[in-house]
Amino acid sequence: MAIEITDSNFEEMVTNSEKPVVLDFWATWCGPCRIIAPIIDELSDEFKDKAVIGKVNVDENAEVTAKFGIRNIPTVLFIKNGEVEDKVVGATSKNVLTEKLNSLF
């Protein structure tokens, strides 16, 4: 299961992470977000020891959402050493997300 990333735990879970981080920006009312949600959870299970896989609810975490200029959801960010290395906007396949995550190692 992906970790819930919030405005209050962002620094600890993302900025200070020594592992690569994947952030899924989503909302309960977003249809495409519901499509990729199970994929994000699968990645969380598969990469649990190698990466931080998190979900950011854009309706509840305006600070983190604004920090990255998120305008469309779902948006999935791939972060290494605190820097955004890649991103995907919109629903996509597990293969695409896995490839982008693997490129961070």
C-alpha positions, 0 to 999 in steps of 0.5 A: 500500500502506498504511503499517504504523503501530506503537507505535514510529513512531506519533508520527512518522507520525501525531502529527507529520503535517501531512496527514490520517491514516486508521488502520485497526485490524485483526488477522490473525484478523479476517474483516471486517478482510480484507474492507476491507483491499483498500479501505484499500490502494486509498485509500492509492494514490489519496490517496498525496500528500494523506493518510497511510493506515496500518494498526495491527495490534492484536495487536502494538501495544497502546499505540496501540490502547489510546490510542484505546480500540479495542474492536472491529475493524476500526475506521477512524479519521480524524485531522486535526491529531492529533485524531480527527474521525470513525470507522467501526467494522466493515466498510464500503464504499469510498464511505463511507471516501472521503467521510469522508476527503474531509471532512478536506480 
